[in-house]
Amino acid sequence: MPKRPFRREGGLLIDSYVNREGKTTVHSMPGHMLGEGPTNEQRQGMLACIRVSPDPAAQFTAVQATSNEVSGDRLEALLEGVRAGNSAAPLPLLQYVDDPRVQPALLDAARQAQNGLAANFLQVVGMVGGEGAEEFLRSRVIELMADSQTWEDDNFFNRRAGDLATAAKGLLELNREAELAADAFSRLFRHPCGFNRRSAIGNANDCFNPRIHTHAMRKLRDSLLELLRADEDVFVSAIPSLIELDAKEARTRCQGILERSAPARQSSTVNLLLQSSRVLDAIPMIVAWLKKQTDVRTALGYSLQLRESLPPEFIEALATKALADESPSLRLNGIGALRYLEAERAAAISRRAIEDEPDPALKRELEKVLVSGPNA
């Protein structure tokens, strides 16, 4: 298949490709990351969209496309947006958290957000804290735990249960003695919806610290330990915590998954092992798995994280394959790998790749390697 360029839309560079499971995946990134920022007219339209728009997808696009900015008018747009209930606005307001208007605006917006639609607001309130944050999160946890709809099964994802997991995480991060949050997690780990179980475990991983010995942390530890012998999908979600609590047993299960389970579950296992504090112990197991991978996108992504444990020729071979692929996002990953090769080898690969590179942004990135070396 011939190489194709990124699609340009709304200030984003977009690539659609079929992953190794045969599913279409959409990759998007802000154009400014490759030197294609919006015009002033486009930028003003994006800020207007952040302030108010009936299209949530357009609001997220506008926030992403302006993510390199820390400007006064973007702050004003985000504040207006968060007051209007724009769920794309809370997270980027972390860039402006020193402004005294931000914390009260986030808390007010979270109070106004309906259950089932509040996760983005709850998340940032938990991250920012401040006056009234802990009390609000505690009240929302109590409310959601008492709501029968929170505990209903769902074909995809129960959004009320998602809100509860987010609120419990924020509460426990603000108050390490919040046993209410630990109780919420314990119950969420048994939620009838699998997606909600995994999501709750991911939130619990983020706020669990085995070196903090409050009653709440001990409760959460006990609930997590019960997952050591749970079904594979539940166990995998809990890897970052379980590797801390019982490293030997957790590594043994991970080894079995990497040898026998479906590719997607293997990748999830590797992702979570790489996030764990005991990643060094798992590197030999991950490298052995990585050398068996035939999917270039999968192998290249992990190789760059483990480059110090791999021979340069292994990364070079993957970079060469990536740069010949039809997918522009994979070719961009290949360009990123060139910085870890010797300058002469990187330049030779770039010279070949640039001959038929159709995307102007990727061509510029390859030219940088030729002109300035792989660290440009």
C-alpha positions as CSV (number, residue, x, y, z in Angstrom):
1,M,0.0,0.0,0.0
2,P,1.3,3.5,-0.8
3,K,2.2,5.9,2.0
4,R,-0.6,8.3,2.9
5,P,-0.5,11.7,4.6
6,F,-2.2,12.8,7.8
7,R,-5.6,14.2,7.4
8,R,-5.8,17.8,8.6
9,E,-9.0,18.8,10.4
10,G,-9.8,21.4,13.1
11,G,-6.1,22.0,13.9
12,L,-5.4,18.2,14.3
13,L,-3.4,15.7,12.4
14,I,-5.5,12.6,12.1
15,D,-4.6,9.0,11.0
16,S,-7.0,6.1,10.8
17,Y,-5.4,2.6,10.7
18,V,-6.4,-1.0,11.3
19,N,-4.7,-2.4,14.4
20,R,-3.4,-5.9,14.9
21,E,-6.9,-7.0,16.1
22,G,-8.4,-5.9,12.9
23,K,-10.2,-2.9,14.4
24,T,-10.0,0.6,12.9
25,T,-8.2,3.0,15.3
26,V,-8.1,6.8,15.0
27,H,-5.0,8.6,16.1
28,S,-5.0,12.3,16.4
29,M,-2.5,14.9,17.6
30,P,-2.3,18.7,17.7
31,G,-0.8,20.1,14.5
32,H,1.4,22.4,16.4
33,M,3.4,19.4,17.6
34,L,4.8,19.2,14.0
35,G,4.9,22.9,13.3
36,E,1.4,23.4,12.0
37,G,-0.3,25.8,14.4
38,P,-3.7,27.3,13.6
39,T,-4.0,30.7,11.9
40,N,-5.3,33.5,14.1
41,E,-8.7,33.2,12.6
42,Q,-8.8,29.5,13.3
43,R,-7.5,30.1,16.8
44,Q,-10.3,32.6,17.6
45,G,-12.8,30.1,16.3
46,M,-11.4,27.4,18.6
47,L,-11.5,29.7,21.6
48,A,-15.2,30.5,20.8
49,C,-15.9,26.8,20.6
50,I,-14.3,26.2,24.0
51,R,-16.5,28.9,25.5
52,V,-19.8,27.5,24.3
53,S,-20.7,24.9,21.7
54,P,-23.5,22.4,21.3
55,D,-20.9,19.9,20.0
56,P,-18.8,18.2,22.8
57,A,-16.6,16.5,20.3
58,A,-15.7,19.9,18.7
59,Q,-14.9,21.3,22.2
60,F,-12.5,18.5,22.9
61,T,-10.9,19.1,19.4
62,A,-10.5,22.8,20.1
63,V,-8.9,22.1,23.5
64,Q,-6.5,19.6,22.0
65,A,-5.6,21.9,19.1
66,T,-4.7,24.8,21.5
67,S,-2.9,22.6,24.1
68,N,0.4,24.4,23.6
69,E,-1.0,27.7,24.8
70,V,-0.8,29.2,28.2
71,S,-2.4,32.5,27.4
72,G,-4.8,34.9,29.0
73,D,-7.5,34.6,26.4
74,R,-7.4,30.8,26.5
75,L,-7.8,31.0,30.3
76,E,-10.8,33.2,29.9
77,A,-12.3,30.8,27.3
78,L,-11.7,27.8,29.5
79,L,-13.3,29.5,32.5
80,E,-16.3,30.4,30.5
81,G,-16.4,26.9,29.1
82,V,-16.2,25.2,32.5
83,R,-19.0,27.4,33.8
84,A,-21.1,26.4,30.8
85,G,-20.5,22.7,31.6
86,N,-17.9,22.0,28.9
87,S,-16.4,18.7,30.1
88,A,-13.3,19.3,27.9
89,A,-12.4,22.4,29.9
90,P,-11.5,21.1,33.5
91,L,-8.2,19.3,32.7
92,P,-6.5,22.1,30.8
93,L,-7.3,24.5,33.6
94,L,-4.6,22.8,35.6
95,Q,-2.2,24.9,33.5
96,Y,-3.7,28.0,35.2
97,V,-4.2,26.6,38.7
98,D,-2.4,29.5,40.3
99,D,-5.1,31.9,39.1
100,P,-7.5,32.4,42.1
101,R,-10.5,32.0,39.9
102,V,-9.7,28.5,38.8
103,Q,-10.3,26.4,41.9
104,P,-13.7,27.9,42.8
105,A,-14.9,27.7,39.1
106,L,-13.9,24.0,39.0
107,L,-15.7,23.3,42.3
108,D,-18.8,25.1,41.2
109,A,-18.9,23.3,37.9
110,A,-18.5,19.9,39.6
111,R,-21.4,20.7,41.9
112,Q,-23.6,21.6,38.9
113,A,-22.6,18.5,36.9
114,Q,-25.2,15.8,36.7
115,N,-24.4,12.3,38.0
116,G,-23.2,10.2,35.1
117,L,-21.7,13.3,33.4
118,A,-19.4,14.6,36.1
119,A,-16.2,12.5,35.8
120,N,-14.0,15.1,34.2
121,F,-15.0,17.7,36.8
122,L,-14.6,15.3,39.7
123,Q,-11.2,14.3,38.5
124,V,-9.8,17.8,38.5
125,V,-11.4,18.8,41.8
126,G,-9.6,15.9,43.3
127,M,-6.3,16.9,41.7
128,V,-6.6,20.6,42.7
129,G,-8.1,20.3,46.2
130,G,-8.6,23.5,48.0
131,E,-11.4,24.9,50.1
132,G,-14.5,22.7,50.0
133,A,-13.1,20.0,47.7
134,E,-12.9,17.2,50.2
135,E,-16.3,17.9,51.6
136,F,-17.8,18.0,48.2
137,L,-16.2,14.8,47.0
138,R,-17.3,13.0,50.2
139,S,-20.9,14.1,49.7
140,R,-20.8,12.9,46.1
141,V,-19.4,9.5,47.0
142,I,-22.2,9.1,49.6
143,E,-24.8,10.2,47.1
144,L,-23.6,7.8,44.4
145,M,-23.2,4.9,46.7
146,A,-26.8,5.2,47.8
147,D,-28.1,5.5,44.2
148,S,-29.4,2.2,42.9
149,Q,-28.6,3.2,39.3
150,T,-24.9,3.2,40.2
151,W,-24.9,-0.5,40.7
152,E,-26.8,-1.5,37.6
153,D,-25.1,-3.5,34.8
154,D,-24.5,-1.8,31.5
155,N,-23.7,-3.1,28.0
156,F,-20.7,-0.8,27.9
157,F,-20.1,1.5,30.9
158,N,-22.2,2.7,33.8
159,R,-21.4,6.3,34.0
160,R,-22.6,6.8,37.5
161,A,-20.3,4.1,38.7
162,G,-17.5,5.8,36.7
163,D,-18.3,9.0,38.6
164,L,-18.1,7.2,41.9
165,A,-14.7,5.7,41.1
166,T,-13.4,9.1,40.1
167,A,-14.8,10.8,43.2
168,A,-13.4,8.0,45.5
169,K,-10.0,8.4,44.0
170,G,-10.0,12.2,44.5
171,L,-11.3,11.8,48.1
172,L,-8.6,9.3,49.0
173,E,-5.9,11.4,47.5
174,L,-7.0,14.5,49.4
175,N,-7.5,12.5,52.7
176,R,-5.5,9.3,53.1
177,E,-7.8,8.3,56.0
178,A,-11.0,8.4,54.0
179,E,-12.3,4.9,54.7
180,L,-15.5,5.8,52.8
181,A,-13.4,5.9,49.6
182,A,-11.9,2.5,50.3
183,D,-15.3,1.1,50.9
184,A,-16.5,2.5,47.6
185,F,-13.6,0.8,45.8
186,S,-14.2,-2.5,47.5
187,R,-17.8,-2.5,46.2
188,L,-16.9,-1.2,42.8
189,F,-14.4,-4.1,42.3
190,R,-17.5,-6.3,42.3
191,H,-19.6,-4.2,39.9
192,P,-21.6,-6.3,37.4
193,C,-20.2,-4.3,34.4
194,G,-16.6,-5.5,33.5
195,F,-15.6,-2.1,32.2
196,N,-16.5,-0.5,35.4
197,R,-14.6,-3.1,37.4
198,R,-11.5,-2.4,35.4
199,S,-11.9,1.4,35.6
200,A,-12.4,1.3,39.3
201,I,-9.3,-0.8,39.8
202,G,-7.3,1.6,37.6
203,N,-8.4,4.5,39.8
204,A,-7.5,2.5,42.9
205,N,-4.0,1.8,41.5
206,D,-3.5,5.5,41.1
207,C,-4.2,6.4,44.7
208,F,-3.0,3.2,46.5
209,N,0.3,3.6,48.4
210,P,1.5,0.5,50.4
211,R,3.8,2.7,52.4
212,I,0.9,4.7,53.9
213,H,-0.6,2.8,56.9
214,T,-3.9,4.4,57.5
215,H,-7.0,2.2,58.0
216,A,-8.3,3.3,54.6
217,M,-5.1,2.2,52.9
218,R,-5.2,-1.1,54.7
219,K,-8.8,-1.6,53.6
220,L,-7.8,-0.8,50.0
221,R,-4.8,-3.1,50.2
222,D,-7.0,-6.0,51.4
223,S,-9.5,-5.4,48.6
224,L,-6.7,-5.3,46.0
225,L,-5.1,-8.5,47.3
226,E,-8.3,-10.4,46.7
227,L,-7.8,-9.7,43.0
228,L,-4.5,-11.7,42.8
229,R,-6.4,-14.8,41.8
230,A,-9.3,-13.1,40.0
231,D,-10.2,-13.6,36.4
232,E,-7.4,-12.5,34.0
233,D,-9.0,-9.2,32.9
234,V,-9.5,-8.1,36.5
235,F,-6.1,-9.3,37.6
236,V,-4.4,-7.4,34.7
237,S,-6.1,-4.2,35.7
238,A,-4.6,-4.5,39.2
239,I,-1.0,-5.3,38.2
240,P,0.6,-2.0,39.4
241,S,-0.7,-2.6,42.9
242,L,-0.4,-6.4,43.0
243,I,3.3,-6.3,41.9
244,E,3.9,-4.3,45.1
245,L,1.9,-6.5,47.3
246,D,3.0,-10.0,46.1
247,A,5.7,-9.6,43.5
248,K,6.4,-13.3,43.0
249,E,2.8,-14.4,42.5
250,A,2.0,-11.4,40.3
251,R,5.0,-12.0,38.1
252,T,4.2,-15.6,37.7
253,R,0.7,-14.8,36.5
254,C,2.0,-12.1,34.2
255,Q,4.5,-14.6,32.6
256,G,1.6,-17.0,31.9
257,I,-0.4,-14.2,30.3
258,L,2.5,-13.2,28.0
259,E,2.9,-16.8,26.9
260,R,-0.7,-17.8,26.3
261,S,-3.3,-15.0,26.3
262,A,-4.7,-12.9,23.5
263,P,-2.5,-10.2,22.0
264,A,-4.5,-7.3,23.4
265,R,-4.3,-8.7,27.0
266,Q,-0.6,-9.3,26.6
267,S,-0.2,-5.6,25.6
268,S,-2.2,-4.5,28.6
269,T,0.0,-6.6,30.8
270,V,3.1,-5.0,29.5
271,N,1.7,-1.5,29.7
272,L,0.9,-2.0,33.4
273,L,4.2,-3.7,34.2
274,L,6.0,-0.7,32.7
275,Q,4.0,1.6,34.9
276,S,4.8,-0.3,38.1
277,S,7.5,0.7,40.6
278,R,9.1,-2.8,40.2
279,V,9.5,-2.5,36.4
280,L,13.3,-3.4,36.6
281,D,12.4,-6.9,37.9
282,A,10.0,-7.4,34.9
283,I,12.3,-6.2,32.1
284,P,13.8,-9.6,31.2
285,M,10.3,-11.1,30.9
286,I,9.1,-8.1,28.8
287,V,12.1,-8.1,26.5
288,A,11.7,-11.9,25.8
289,W,8.0,-11.2,24.9
290,L,8.9,-8.2,22.8
291,K,11.4,-10.1,20.6
292,K,8.5,-12.4,19.5
293,Q,6.2,-9.6,18.4
294,T,5.5,-9.3,14.6
295,D,3.3,-6.1,14.8
296,V,5.6,-3.2,14.1
297,R,3.6,-0.6,15.9
298,T,3.5,-2.7,19.0
299,A,7.1,-3.7,18.9
300,L,8.4,-0.2,18.2
301,G,6.5,1.5,20.9
302,Y,7.8,-0.8,23.6
303,S,11.3,-0.9,22.1
304,L,11.8,2.8,22.7
305,Q,10.8,2.4,26.3
306,L,13.2,-0.5,26.7
307,R,15.9,0.7,24.4
308,E,18.7,0.4,27.0
309,S,18.0,-3.3,27.2
310,L,17.9,-3.9,23.4
311,P,20.6,-4.0,20.7
312,P,20.5,-0.9,18.4
313,E,20.1,-3.1,15.3
314,F,16.8,-4.3,16.7
315,I,15.4,-0.7,17.0
316,E,16.9,0.1,13.6
317,A,15.1,-2.7,11.9
318,L,11.8,-1.7,13.4
319,A,12.3,2.0,12.5
320,T,13.0,1.1,8.9
321,K,9.8,-1.0,8.7
322,A,7.8,1.8,10.3
323,L,9.1,4.4,7.9
324,A,8.0,2.3,4.9
325,D,4.4,1.8,6.3
326,E,1.3,3.4,4.8
327,S,0.3,4.9,8.2
328,P,1.6,8.4,8.9
329,S,1.4,8.0,12.7
330,L,3.5,4.8,12.5
331,R,6.0,6.6,10.3
332,L,6.2,9.4,12.8
333,N,7.0,6.8,15.5
334,G,9.8,5.6,13.2
335,I,11.2,9.1,12.9
336,G,11.2,9.3,16.7
337,A,13.3,6.1,16.8
338,L,16.0,7.6,14.7
339,R,17.3,9.7,17.6
340,Y,18.5,6.6,19.3
341,L,20.6,5.4,16.4
342,E,24.1,6.5,15.3
343,A,24.0,9.7,13.2
344,E,25.2,8.1,10.0
345,R,22.7,5.3,10.2
346,A,19.8,7.7,11.0
347,A,20.7,9.9,8.1
348,A,20.9,7.0,5.6
349,I,17.5,5.7,6.7
350,S,16.0,9.2,6.5
351,R,17.4,9.8,3.0
352,R,15.7,6.7,1.7
353,A,12.4,7.5,3.5
354,I,12.1,11.1,2.3
355,E,12.1,10.0,-1.3
356,D,8.4,8.9,-1.3
357,E,7.2,10.7,1.9
358,P,3.9,12.4,1.0
359,D,3.2,14.2,4.2
360,P,4.8,17.7,4.4
361,A,5.2,17.6,8.2
362,L,6.9,14.2,8.2
363,K,9.1,15.3,5.4
364,R,10.2,18.3,7.5
365,E,11.0,16.0,10.4
366,L,13.1,13.7,8.2
367,E,14.9,16.8,6.8
368,K,15.8,17.8,10.3
369,V,17.5,14.4,10.8
370,L,19.5,15.0,7.6
371,V,20.5,18.5,8.4
372,S,21.2,18.4,12.1
373,G,21.5,14.8,13.1
374,P,19.0,12.5,15.0
375,N,18.7,14.7,18.1
376,A,17.2,17.7,16.2
